[in-house]
Amino acid sequence: MRHFRPPIHAAIVAVTLVAGLASYQGVDKLVLARGGHQYGTANEAGHEPASSTTTVHHEPGSTTTTTVLHETAPSTSPTTAAPKPPTPPTVQTLTLKCGTVMLADGRGAASCGWSESTAPNFHLYLLTRELVGTPRQTVFTTEDRSKHSWGDIGLAQGSEYSYIIEAYDADGHLIGRGGPVHVTCCNGAVVTA
């Protein structure tokens, strides 16, 4: 029986096909041999001793073989841990007291006082007021730590108000809070929260 030897371009197509298949299967390098000569070896730099090879014989009696080198993937271990998110600041509880009075000129008023913030990163106080059923409004702010009272004038007789005091650091983080305190204008009662 006569053996058919394909032309050289068919051999290149076959090697290209085997190389493509090897690449698809995750093989890093092909080692080719013809007539006992290798055109790449597993002993080259970068090849691990744990590598293995598979030799494929193309035709019976042929001296052309294809050797596929299977390399083990290097182990990957994280060298640095992911950064942890910053811890939010501790929120100090502030004591808030508010009372209401009717002024001599007929205007309602509330007087609010709060405990001083002891946070080392104090930046400002923010006092807000809410008339029940309306959005909360800022009625007072100060960067003076020792200023911890405020008079709110212009309240409507018989209306219910809610006050909250908050302390913030320079980055805008809440570091202290007191309230809410609910008062009715202008019965003279003092309410603490």
N, C-alpha and C positions, 0 to 999 in steps of 0.2 A: 504494500500500500504506500502510495506516495504522499508525503506531507506537503501541504501548501504553506509557503512562507509569505505572510502578508507584506506588502510594500512598507517602506519605512514610515510613511505618513500614517498608515493604519496603526503602527506600533506607538506613535506619538499620541494618537487619539486614545488608544487603550490606556496608556500611562496617565494621560490627562483625566480620563474617566475614573480610573482607580484613585488618583489624587483627589479628585472632586468628591468621590464617595468617602474617602478617608477623612477629608475635611468635614464633611457633613456629619460623620460619626464621632467627631471630636479628636481625631488623630492629629498630632502636631507635626510629624515628620515622616516622610517615606524614605526608605533605604532601598535603592535599586541595585540589582546585581545582574551581570551578564557574563557568562563564561567564566565565573569564578572571581570577577573583579567587582568590588562594591563602589558605588558612586555616592557614598555618604555612609557614615557608620554611627552606631549607638555610642561610640567612645568619644565623640566630639564634646567639646565644652558645653555645659548646660544640660547634659542628659543625666538623669538620675539613675543610680544603680538599680532602683526598683522598677525601671522601665522593662517592658517585655516586647518581644517581636513575634510577628506572624509572617511566615513565608508562603507566598502563593505561587504555585507552578502553573504556567499557562497551558502548555501542551505536553503530552507524554513525549519524552526524548528530547525536549527543547532545553537549551541552556539558558534561556531567559526566565528569570524569576522576579517577583516583586516582593520585597520585604517591608512590612508595615511596622513601624516602631510606635508602641503605645506608651506614652509618658504619663506618670502620675502627676496630678495637679499639686502644686505646692500648697501647703496648709496656709490658710489665712486666719489670722487671729487679730482681733482689734488691738491696736496699740494705745489708743486713747479712749476714754469713756466719754459719752455724750455729756455736754454740760448740763447741769441741773438748772431748772428755772429759779429765778430769784425768789426768796422767801418774802411774802408780803409782810409789811410792818405790823407790829402788834397794835391793836386799837385799844387805847385807854378809855375807860368809862369816865365821863365827866358828869358831875351832878349839876342839874339845871333846875332853877326855881323861877317861876313867873307868877306875877300877880297883876290884877287889873284895877284901875281906878277911873272915876269920872273927874276930869279936871274942872276947875272953876268956870272956865269958858265954855263948858259943855262938850268938849272933845273927850273921847274915850282914849285910854292909854294903858299900855302894859309895860311893866318893868321886869326885865329878865336878868338874872345873874347866874354864873356858872363857876365851877371849880377850875383852878388854873391847871393848864396842861403841864405835865412834868417830862414830856418827851424831849430828849436832847436834840432832835431834828425838827422841832417846832418851826413853822413858818407863818401860819395865819389861822385866825378864827373866822368862822362863817356862821352867822345866825340867820336862819330862815323861818318864815312864817307862812302858814297856809290857812286861808279862810275856807272852812269846810265846803267842798264842792268846786274849788278853784285851784289852779296850779300853785305850787309852792314858790315863794318869792324870797330873794335875798334882801334882808333889811339892814344888815350890818356886817362889815368885815374889818379886821385890823391885824397888823403884823406885830402889835405890841402884846407880848405874852401876859403882862401884868394887867391889861385892860380886859376885865371879864364881867362887864355888865353893860346893859343898854336899855334905853327907854324908847318904846315904839308908840308914837302918837298918831291919832287919827283913826282909831278903831270904832266900829259901829255898835251902838247900844244893842244888847241882846244877841249879838253874833258870837259864834264859837270859832276860836282860833287855836292853831297847833304850832308850837315852836320846837325847833331842833337846833342844837349847837354842835358844830363839827370843827375839829382841828386838822390841819393838813401840813405835810412837809413841803419842801421846795419843789419836789418832783410831782406834786399833786396827789400823793397817796394819803388816804384817810388814816390819821393816827390817833384821833380822839373823837368821842361822840357822846352826847347827852340828849335825852328826850326820846320820844316826843312828850311835851307837856301840853295839855289841853285846858284852855281857859275860856270862860264866857265873859264878855264885856258887859258890864263893868260892875260886877258884884263885890269887888274888894277881896275875893278869896285868893289865897296864895297856894299854888300847886307846885309840887316838887317831883322830879323824875330822876 
